[in-house]
Amino acid sequence: MSALSPETWTAIRLTIELATLTTVILLVVGAPIAWWLARSRSWWKEPIATVIAMPLVLPPTVLGFYLLLALGPNGPGGMIAGLWNERTLAFTFEGLVIGSVAYSMPFVVQPIRNAFEAMGDRPLEVAATLRASPWRAFWTVAVPLARPGFLSGAVLGFAHTVGEFGIVLMIGGSIPGKTKVLSVAVYDYVETMQWREANILAAGMAIFAFIVILAMTLIEKRVARAGR
């Protein structure tokens, strides 16, 4: 007999799908943002960087509340959902993706920005002397040199999405097979005093957190050795 119920396996699958999709979106969206933050001299740079970093200090319930309003029937999310005859993006998987992207953004953008800044100007200047276009220099020079930052951002973004609780509970609730992810499943098991199931999931997430921290430490050591 399986140690976990079918509903729990569904929550695990949903969590992996959410974390994977969120990480891919964050890498695609976050890389250009990180590049602009690292290279721009605009006075807008730091205010925008501050907005991106706000989820680091904002209580998840605060961000979740405003996202709930934005995704609801009277917000932009309601208008978008109307395109396929729905009333809201709140309490949907799509809403969870939007909330997760907003909440995990700084965990992906900041490592990539740091990697771009650490690269300096010299590699791009050399590429320019070889008549490489800015677009080609970005993909053939900047991205390979910033690969540790991309790796760190991907690991942190994925892990943070797996572990988020407050924001997914506020904008997604606990709908089995639709918005009930692992962190919410642990909460529900505790609420209903199903200690065995809660302990299994909590222990699994603790092991996952250990693996993530260890991986980040190894990545940082490898980057430090490469820098020397």
C-alpha positions as CSV (number, residue, x, y, z in Angstrom):
1,M,0.0,0.0,0.0
2,S,1.3,3.4,-0.9
3,A,2.3,5.6,2.0
4,L,0.6,8.6,0.4
5,S,-3.0,9.0,-0.8
6,P,-3.8,9.7,-4.5
7,E,-4.8,13.3,-3.4
8,T,-1.3,13.8,-2.0
9,W,0.4,12.5,-5.1
10,T,-1.8,14.9,-7.1
11,A,-0.6,17.8,-4.8
12,I,3.0,16.7,-5.5
13,R,2.5,16.6,-9.2
14,L,0.8,20.0,-9.1
15,T,3.6,21.5,-7.1
16,I,6.3,20.2,-9.5
17,E,4.3,21.6,-12.5
18,L,3.9,24.9,-10.8
19,A,7.5,25.2,-9.8
20,T,8.8,24.1,-13.2
21,L,6.5,26.5,-15.2
22,T,7.2,29.4,-12.8
23,T,11.0,28.8,-13.1
24,V,10.9,28.8,-16.9
25,I,8.9,32.0,-17.0
26,L,11.2,33.7,-14.5
27,L,14.3,32.8,-16.5
28,V,12.8,34.1,-19.7
29,V,11.4,37.2,-18.1
30,G,14.1,37.7,-15.5
31,A,17.2,37.5,-17.7
32,P,16.4,40.7,-19.7
33,I,15.4,42.5,-16.5
34,A,18.7,41.4,-14.8
35,W,20.7,42.4,-17.9
36,W,19.1,45.9,-17.9
37,L,19.6,46.3,-14.2
38,A,23.3,45.3,-14.5
39,R,24.1,47.5,-17.5
40,S,21.8,50.5,-17.4
41,R,22.8,53.8,-15.9
42,S,19.2,55.1,-15.8
43,W,18.1,56.6,-12.5
44,W,15.1,54.3,-12.8
45,K,17.3,51.3,-12.2
46,E,17.3,51.1,-8.4
47,P,13.7,52.0,-7.9
48,I,12.7,49.2,-10.3
49,A,15.1,46.9,-8.6
50,T,13.6,47.8,-5.2
51,V,10.1,47.0,-6.5
52,I,11.3,43.6,-7.8
53,A,12.9,42.9,-4.4
54,M,9.9,43.9,-2.3
55,P,8.6,40.3,-2.0
56,L,11.7,39.6,0.1
57,V,10.4,41.7,2.9
58,L,6.6,42.0,2.3
59,P,4.4,39.5,4.3
60,P,3.1,37.0,1.8
61,T,-0.5,37.9,2.9
62,V,0.0,41.5,1.8
63,L,1.2,40.6,-1.7
64,G,-1.4,37.8,-1.8
65,F,-4.2,40.3,-0.9
66,Y,-3.3,42.7,-3.7
67,L,-2.8,39.9,-6.2
68,L,-6.2,38.5,-5.2
69,L,-7.8,41.9,-6.0
70,A,-5.9,42.1,-9.3
71,L,-6.8,38.5,-10.3
72,G,-10.4,38.8,-9.2
73,P,-13.5,39.5,-11.3
74,N,-13.1,43.3,-10.8
75,G,-9.4,43.4,-11.7
76,P,-7.3,42.9,-14.8
77,G,-7.4,39.1,-14.1
78,G,-11.2,39.1,-14.5
79,M,-10.9,40.9,-17.9
80,I,-8.3,38.4,-19.1
81,A,-10.3,35.4,-17.8
82,G,-13.3,36.8,-19.7
83,L,-11.5,35.9,-23.0
84,W,-12.3,32.3,-22.3
85,N,-15.7,33.0,-20.6
86,E,-14.4,32.8,-17.0
87,R,-15.0,35.4,-14.3
88,T,-11.6,35.3,-12.5
89,L,-8.1,34.1,-12.4
90,A,-8.1,33.8,-8.6
91,F,-8.4,30.2,-7.3
92,T,-7.1,28.8,-10.6
93,F,-3.8,27.2,-11.6
94,E,-3.1,30.2,-13.9
95,G,-3.5,32.5,-11.0
96,L,-1.0,30.4,-8.9
97,V,1.5,30.8,-11.7
98,I,1.1,34.6,-11.8
99,G,1.4,34.8,-8.1
100,S,4.4,32.5,-7.9
101,V,6.2,34.5,-10.7
102,A,5.6,37.8,-8.7
103,Y,6.7,36.3,-5.4
104,S,9.8,34.4,-6.6
105,M,11.0,37.1,-9.0
106,P,13.8,38.5,-6.8
107,F,15.2,35.0,-6.2
108,V,15.9,34.6,-9.9
109,V,16.7,38.2,-11.0
110,Q,19.2,39.0,-8.3
111,P,21.6,36.1,-8.9
112,I,21.6,36.7,-12.6
113,R,22.1,40.4,-12.1
114,N,25.1,39.7,-9.8
115,A,26.6,37.4,-12.4
116,F,26.2,40.0,-15.2
117,E,27.8,42.7,-13.0
118,A,30.7,40.4,-12.0
119,M,31.4,39.8,-15.6
120,G,32.5,43.4,-16.2
121,D,32.8,45.3,-19.4
122,R,35.9,43.7,-20.8
123,P,34.4,40.6,-22.4
124,L,31.8,42.7,-24.3
125,E,34.4,45.1,-25.4
126,V,36.4,42.3,-26.9
127,A,33.3,40.9,-28.6
128,A,32.6,44.4,-30.1
129,T,36.1,44.6,-31.5
130,L,35.4,41.3,-33.2
131,R,32.4,42.9,-34.8
132,A,29.8,40.9,-32.8
133,S,26.4,42.5,-32.6
134,P,25.1,43.3,-29.2
135,W,22.5,40.5,-29.6
136,R,25.2,38.0,-30.5
137,A,27.5,39.2,-27.8
138,F,24.7,38.7,-25.2
139,W,24.1,35.1,-26.2
140,T,27.6,34.0,-27.0
141,V,29.6,35.9,-24.3
142,A,27.4,37.3,-21.5
143,V,25.0,34.3,-21.0
144,P,27.8,31.7,-20.9
145,L,29.9,33.8,-18.5
146,A,26.8,34.3,-16.3
147,R,25.8,30.6,-16.3
148,P,26.4,30.2,-12.6
149,G,24.0,33.0,-11.9
150,F,21.3,31.4,-14.2
151,L,21.9,28.1,-12.4
152,S,21.6,29.7,-9.0
153,G,18.5,31.6,-10.0
154,A,16.8,28.5,-11.4
155,V,17.5,26.5,-8.3
156,L,16.3,29.3,-5.9
157,G,13.3,30.1,-8.0
158,F,12.2,26.4,-8.2
159,A,12.8,25.8,-4.5
160,H,11.1,29.0,-3.4
161,T,8.0,28.2,-5.4
162,V,7.9,24.7,-3.9
163,G,8.0,26.1,-0.4
164,E,5.7,29.1,-0.7
165,F,2.5,28.9,1.4
166,G,0.8,32.2,2.3
167,I,0.5,33.6,-1.1
168,V,-0.7,30.4,-2.8
169,L,-3.3,29.8,0.0
170,M,-4.6,33.4,-0.4
171,I,-4.9,33.4,-4.2
172,G,-5.5,29.7,-4.8
173,G,-7.1,28.3,-1.8
174,S,-7.1,24.5,-1.3
175,I,-8.9,23.0,-4.3
176,P,-7.7,19.4,-4.8
177,G,-6.3,18.7,-8.2
178,K,-6.4,22.4,-9.1
179,T,-4.7,24.7,-6.6
180,K,-3.8,22.4,-3.6
181,V,0.0,22.3,-3.6
182,L,2.3,20.6,-1.1
183,S,2.6,23.4,1.4
184,V,-1.2,23.7,1.6
185,A,-1.6,20.0,1.8
186,V,0.7,19.9,4.9
187,Y,-1.4,22.7,6.5
188,D,-4.6,20.8,5.7
189,Y,-3.3,17.6,7.2
190,V,-2.3,19.4,10.4
191,E,-5.7,21.1,10.6
192,T,-7.4,17.7,10.4
193,M,-4.9,16.1,12.8
194,Q,-3.6,13.7,10.2
195,W,-0.1,13.7,11.8
196,R,1.3,10.8,9.8
197,E,0.6,12.3,6.4
198,A,1.7,15.7,7.6
199,N,5.0,14.3,8.9
200,I,5.8,12.5,5.7
201,L,5.3,15.6,3.6
202,A,7.0,17.9,6.0
203,A,10.0,15.5,6.2
204,G,10.2,15.3,2.4
205,M,10.2,19.1,2.1
206,A,12.9,19.4,4.8
207,I,15.1,17.0,2.9
208,F,14.4,19.0,-0.3
209,A,15.4,22.2,1.5
210,F,18.7,20.5,2.7
211,I,19.5,19.4,-0.9
212,V,18.8,22.9,-2.3
213,I,21.0,24.6,0.3
214,L,23.8,22.1,-0.3
215,A,23.5,22.6,-4.0
216,M,23.8,26.4,-3.7
217,T,26.8,26.1,-1.4
218,L,28.6,23.8,-4.0
219,I,27.7,26.2,-6.8
220,E,29.1,29.2,-4.9
221,K,32.3,27.3,-4.1
222,R,32.7,26.3,-7.8
223,V,32.2,29.9,-8.9
224,A,34.8,31.1,-6.3
225,R,37.3,28.6,-7.6
226,A,36.7,29.6,-11.2
227,G,37.1,33.2,-10.2
228,R,40.6,32.5,-8.7
